[in-house]
Amino acid sequence: MKEAKPGWRELPFGAVPYKSSLEYHTGDWGVERPEFDLEKCTRCTLCHFYCPEGAIGFEAGHPEVDLGYCKGCGICANECPAEAIRMVRKG
């Protein structure tokens, strides 16, 4: 039987998770999320490679964001050469 691990909210103040962020859903940290303009998107996949959390994947040839891990940092929007990504307020 697997040992239950605490979520990131249960960690003591100042604690540093020693495991991959895949074990901690951290998408509720941010206030923004990426929104893709699929007509502008060139499918270059740079957003996928620049995302520090690996929250962007490609399904059926277009980008998909896993909001369970996306922190809303905006790196994907900043690095998109086609300006196909804009950050919008979560809600």
LUMTIGU-437992 format. One record per residue: residue in three letters; x, y, z of N, C-alpha, C in turn. Coordinates in steps of 0.05 Angstrom, whole numbers, padded with zeros to 5 digits, always signed. Layout:
LUMTIGU-437992
ALAXYZXYZXYZ ...
This chain:
LUMTIGU-437992
MET+00017-00024+00000+00000+00000+00000+00018+00025+00000 LYS+00011+00044-00017+00027+00069-00019+00022+00087+00004 GLU+00044+00099+00013+00042+00119+00035+00029+00144+00024 ALA+00010+00155+00039-00002+00181+00031+00017+00203+00035 LYS+00021+00220+00014+00040+00242+00016+00024+00268+00019 PRO+00035+00287+00034+00020+00312+00037+00020+00328+00012 GLY+00000+00343+00007-00001+00362-00015+00017+00386-00009 TRP+00021+00403-00028+00039+00426-00023+00028+00444-00001 ARG+00002+00445+00003-00010+00462+00023-00005+00452+00051 GLU+00000+00426+00054+00005+00414+00080+00034+00415+00088 LEU+00052+00423+00070+00080+00425+00077+00085+00448+00097 PRO+00103+00444+00115+00109+00466+00134+00121+00490+00120 PHE+00118+00514+00132+00129+00538+00121+00159+00535+00117 GLY+00168+00543+00093+00196+00541+00087+00205+00514+00077 ALA+00187+00495+00075+00194+00468+00065+00199+00469+00035 VAL+00217+00452+00026+00223+00450-00002+00215+00422-00011 PRO+00195+00420-00029+00188+00393-00038+00212+00380-00052 TYR+00218+00355-00046+00241+00342-00057+00233+00324-00081 LYS+00208+00324-00087+00198+00307-00110+00190+00325-00133 SER+00185+00313-00155+00176+00327-00179+00150+00341-00174 SER+00146+00363-00188+00120+00377-00184+00097+00361-00196 LEU+00103+00339-00209+00081+00322-00219+00066+00310-00196 GLU+00078+00308-00172+00065+00298-00149+00049+00319-00134 TYR+00052+00344-00142+00038+00366-00128+00024+00383-00149 HIS-00003+00382-00148-00018+00400-00166-00016+00428-00156 THR-00003+00445-00171+00003+00472-00162-00010+00494-00180 GLY-00028+00485-00196-00041+00504-00215-00058+00526-00202 ASP-00064+00522-00176-00081+00543-00163-00064+00565-00151 TRP-00038+00565-00156-00020+00586-00145-00024+00612-00160 GLY-00028+00611-00186-00028+00635-00202-00056+00647-00205 VAL-00056+00671-00217-00082+00685-00222-00088+00687-00252 GLU-00069+00678-00268-00073+00679-00297-00069+00652-00309 ARG-00079+00649-00333-00075+00624-00349-00071+00632-00378 PRO-00057+00615-00393-00053+00621-00421-00077+00615-00438 GLU-00082+00632-00457-00104+00628-00477-00091+00628-00504 PHE-00096+00608-00520-00083+00605-00546-00101+00614-00569 ASP-00090+00629-00588-00103+00636-00612-00094+00616-00633 LEU-00111+00596-00638-00102+00574-00655-00098+00582-00684 GLU-00110+00605-00692-00105+00615-00720-00077+00627-00722 LYS-00067+00638-00701-00040+00650-00702-00018+00628-00696 CYS-00026+00608-00681-00007+00587-00672+00006+00573-00696 THR+00032+00571-00697+00047+00558-00718+00054+00529-00711 ARG+00047+00520-00687+00053+00493-00677+00083+00489-00675 CYS+00098+00510-00668+00127+00508-00665+00136+00493-00640 THR+00118+00490-00621+00122+00476-00595+00140+00490-00575 LEU+00148+00515-00581+00166+00529-00562+00152+00532-00535 CYS+00126+00537-00535+00112+00540-00510+00116+00515-00492 HIS+00114+00492-00504+00118+00467-00490+00146+00465-00478 PHE+00166+00472-00493+00194+00470-00484+00201+00492-00463 TYR+00189+00515-00465+00195+00536-00446+00180+00534-00420 CYS+00158+00520-00420+00141+00517-00396+00157+00504-00373 PRO+00162+00517-00351+00178+00505-00330+00164+00483-00315 GLU+00138+00480-00318+00123+00459-00304+00115+00436-00323 GLY+00121+00439-00349+00113+00418-00368+00082+00416-00370 ALA+00069+00439-00367+00040+00439-00366+00028+00441-00394 ILE+00044+00446-00415+00034+00449-00442+00042+00425-00458 GLY+00022+00412-00470+00027+00389-00488+00012+00395-00514 PHE+00015+00377-00533+00001+00380-00558-00017+00356-00563 GLU-00042+00361-00567-00062+00341-00573-00075+00347-00600 ALA-00076+00329-00618-00088+00333-00644-00076+00357-00658 GLY-00050+00361-00654-00036+00383-00668-00039+00410-00657 HIS-00052+00414-00634-00054+00440-00622-00048+00439-00593 PRO-00039+00462-00581-00031+00462-00553-00054+00459-00534 GLU-00048+00444-00513-00067+00439-00491-00053+00445-00465 VAL-00066+00459-00447-00054+00466-00421-00067+00450-00399 ASP-00051+00438-00382-00061+00424-00358-00061+00445-00336 LEU-00085+00455-00330-00087+00476-00310-00082+00467-00282 GLY-00080+00441-00278-00073+00430-00252-00044+00436-00245 TYR-00027+00442-00265+00001+00447-00261+00009+00475-00270 CYS-00006+00488-00287+00002+00515-00297-00001+00535-00275 LYS+00021+00549-00270+00022+00569-00249+00016+00597-00259 GLY+00012+00600-00285+00006+00626-00296+00029+00645-00298 CYS+00053+00634-00301+00077+00651-00301+00080+00669-00326 GLY+00068+00660-00348+00069+00675-00373+00094+00672-00390 ILE+00111+00653-00382+00135+00649-00399+00127+00640-00427 CYS+00107+00623-00429+00098+00613-00455+00090+00637-00473 ALA+00074+00655-00462+00065+00678-00477+00088+00697-00485 ASN+00107+00700-00467+00130+00717-00472+00148+00705-00494 GLU+00150+00679-00495+00169+00666-00514+00156+00659-00541 CYS+00130+00661-00543+00116+00653-00568+00123+00672-00591 PRO+00137+00662-00611+00145+00680-00633+00121+00690-00650 ALA+00099+00675-00650+00075+00683-00665+00056+00700-00650 GLU+00062+00705-00624+00045+00721-00607+00016+00709-00606 ALA+00016+00682-00605-00009+00667-00606-00020+00661-00578 ILE-00005+00670-00557-00014+00664-00530-00016+00690-00515 ARG-00039+00692-00501-00042+00715-00483-00051+00705-00456 MET-00043+00719-00435-00050+00711-00408-00076+00724-00401 VAL-00094+00708-00390-00120+00718-00382-00125+00711-00353 ARG-00140+00727-00339-00146+00722-00311-00162+00696-00308 LYS-00154+00680-00288-00169+00655-00283-00196+00663-00271 GLY-00216+00647-00276-00241+00654-00264-00264+00639-00273 
